[in-house]
Amino acid sequence: MKNLLDIIADSIKVQHNVNVARIDDDILQIDKGESPRFIDFSFENEARIGIGGVVEFLPYTESGEDMIKRFYKILSCRVERITFRKGQMVYKVHYNLILPNGEKEIFGTHMTWLFPYWRKTTSKINIEGPIISEQEVNNEIERIRTTYNTQ
């Protein structure tokens, strides 16, 4: 999977103005705002794809194409980040993917259980743009399919 992450990192780094970081041999993080997106192959039988502190688990498939398509979907959608605070403390962050047709897909919620529950709750909505366009996704997936399968 290391070669696969290199291929993804190179294509995104060259074409887009984002911070692409390899955390180690198995994790690729792409950061363009407050909600970094990542893909993690460090586990034996599943990939982890995430936004911020929320992680989605996908079982490995023979080709890995499902994982790559899901990761590129996260990169190509706008992300709605709703931050909830109690006083000054962030205690919950909720992420939605805003699909091209305008519908929202719930991605997940990151939450802590230790917070000052007696304080007033406030929330802030932040929408981050896509990192890669939907048109580029199909081209990239096809390029990765041919490049990765020939190695």
C-alpha positions, 0 to 999 in steps of 0.5 A: 500500500506504500506505493499506492499512497505515494501515487495518490500523494504525488498526484494531489501535491502536484495539482492542488495547493494543499499540504500533503504529509506522510505521517509514516509509511502507512498514513497519508494526510491532506490538509487544506483547512481546519478539517484534515482528511486522511487515509490510513493503511497501518492495520492488517485487514482494514483501511481507515479514512477520516476527516479531523478526529472522525474515522471510517473503517473499510475492509480491505478488498483485493483491488483496494478500489473501494477505499480509493473511491471513498477517499477521493469522494471525501476529497471532492466534496465540500465538508460542513464542520459544526463545532459545539462549545461549552464555554470556551471548550470544544466538546463536539465536532460534527462532519457532513459531506455536502454532495454535488447535488446539495444533499448532506451525507453524515460522516460522523461526530467527534466528541469528548465526555469531559466538558463543563455541561453547565455552561451555555452551548454555542455552535459554529458552522464552517464549510470547507471547499473540495480539495479536488474537483469531481471531474478530476476524481474519475481521471485520478482513479483511472490513472491510479488503477493503471499505475498501481496495477502495472507495478 
